[in-house]
Amino acid sequence: LAPRRMILIAWDVQDYQLDGDPAWVGSEHYDVEAKAGGGASAQEMEQPMIQGLLEDRFGLRVHREKRELPIYELVVAGGGAKLQRSPAGSCADSCGFHLTTDGLNRTLDGKGVTMEMLAANLSRSYNSSLGRNVVDKTGLSGTFDLRLTWTIDNLSASPADSAGPSIRGALQQQLGLKLEAAKGLVDVLVVDQVEKPSAN
């Protein structure tokens, strides 16, 4: 696992939110073994454990700051939104997103989600690879049930593998929404210090 990937996981940031790390942090790979006691779940322990490992073994020191960076604003397209309101009390404890992958194809199902939640989900690189923060500027309140299906970009893929729309095309065709380029303040994690670890 590359240390850069570990940092992204440990601090829950995307590639475009990490700065100041030297090239080897993204190119070198390390095997990581960690054991923990107690009743905490793996998800609850993953981030603090990786943070501790990076700080102890790599001498990692970071700080957060806000920077003005390119972003996308999520807005209603010219033809109007194509969204289905969530019925009252329809999702109880099962609200949220579920992402399905099939090769290059992605399907994002949302149940009882707000436009702010959709924008935050689109910001995640594993989801759309937009490479920018997405901010809700739709002006739409309340919760919605939605399905978004698209094909991710892959320059080596054959046309047959890439028959679906891009994330931008899918947003406009399926949800009546679009992304507009803008600038805005984004949380950035800055690497102040990192060192190659010594052998075990």
N, C-alpha and C positions, 0 to 999 in steps of 0.2 A: 504494500500500500504506500503510495507517495505521501510524504508529510503534508503537502498542500491539500490533498484530499482529506487527510485526517483533521486538518485545521478547519476546513469547510464544514465537516460533520460536527466537530466539537463545539464550534461557535454558531452553528446553524446559519451560515452565510453562503451566498452564491459566488461564483468565480469573479464576477464584476465588482464584488464588495470586498475583495481581499487585495491588499497592496503592500509593497515593501519587502516581499519575500524574494530571496535570490533564486536563480534559475534551478539550482539543484533540488530545491524544495519540491518542484513539480516533476523533475525527471528521475530522481533516485527513488527506489522502492525498498521497503523494509517489511519484515514479518513481525506481526504484533501478537503477543499472547498475553491475555489479562484474565485474572481470576478475582472474583469478589464474593464475599460472604453476605449474609443478611437476606432479608426478604424482598428487597427492591427488585423491580423488573429490569430486564436488559435495557429497555428503552429509557427508563429513569436513570440508569447508571451510565449509559454509553457516553453521553456528553461530558459529565464531570470526570469520568475515568480517563477519557482520551485527552482532555485538557491537562489533567495531572501528569499523564505520561509525557505529553509534549513539553510541559514545563520542566519536568525532572530530567528526561533523557536528552532533549534537544535544546534545553536552556531557553525555551520560547518565551518571549515577552511581547505582549500586544497591547494596543489601546484602541478604543473606538472614537471615531469622529464623524461629523457630517460634512459631506462635500457636495457641491453642485455638479451633477453628472447628467448625461443624456438619460431620459426616461421615456416611457410610453404612457400616454393618458388614454384610458379606456372610455370611449364616448359612444353615444347612440349614433348609428349610421343614418344616412339620409332617408332611407325608407321606413325608419322607425324600428323599435326593438321587437324581436320575435321571441318573447319570453313567456313562460307559463308560471303564473303565481302558485306558490305552494298552498294547498288547502290547509286551513287552520288545524293545528294539532296533528298534522299528517305524519311527521317523522319522529316525534318523541325523542328517543335517545340516539336515533340513527341518522341525524342530520350530518351533512358534510359531503366530501368528495371521495370518489373512487376512480382511480386511473387504471385502465386496462391497456396492455401493450400486446401487439401482434406484429412482429417484425418491425417495419418502419411505421406501422399504423398505431395511432393513439386514440383512445376513447375516454373522455372525462365525463363521468356522471356526477351531477350535483343534486342534492336533495335538501331543500330548506336552506339554501345558501343566499347570502347577500351579494351585491355587486362588489363590495369591498373585499369579501372573501374570494370572489372570482379573480379580482385583480391581484391579490396576494398569491393565489395559486399559480396564475400565469407568470409570476415573477420567478418561480422556481425553475432552475435550469434543467432538472431531470424531466420536466413536464413539457416545455415548449422550446427551450434553447433560444429564447428571445434575447437573452444577454443584457437585459435592462430591467430596472424596477418598473412595475406597472401600477398606476395609481387610478383609482376609480374617480371618474369625472362624468359618469352617466347621469347623475341626479336622480337615479331610480332608487326608491326606498323599499323596504319589505324584503321578503324571501321568495326564492324561485326554485323550481325544479328544472333542470336543464341537462342536455346531452350535447357534447361537442366532439366531433370526430375529424381527425386530420392526419396527415402524413408528415413525418419529420424530414428535414432536408438531409440528403445523403448524396454527395457528388458521385460516388461510385455505384449508386443503385441504378438498375435498369429502369426504363420508363414504365414497364409493367409493374414494378415494385412501388412506384411512386405515383399511382393513379389518383390518390386522394388529394384534397386541397391542402394548401399550407395552413398554418395556424391562423394567419391573417385572413385568408379567404374563408376558412371555416367560421371564424367569428362573425364575419359579415353575412355570409350566406345562411348560416344556421341560427344565429342569435340576433342578427340585426345590430351588431356592435362593431366597432373598429378601433384600431390603435393609431394614435396620432403622436408623432415625435415631438418631444418637448425637453425642457431641462428642469431639474428639481433637486432638492436636498435628499441625499441617500446616505444611510448609515454605512460606514466603511470600517473594516477591521484592518489596522495598520500593524505590520510586523516591525517591532523595534529591535529585536534580537533573536537569532536562531543559529544553532551550531550543529554540525554533524555529530551524532552520538558516538561514544567510544564503544568498542565491541563488548559483549556481555562477558 
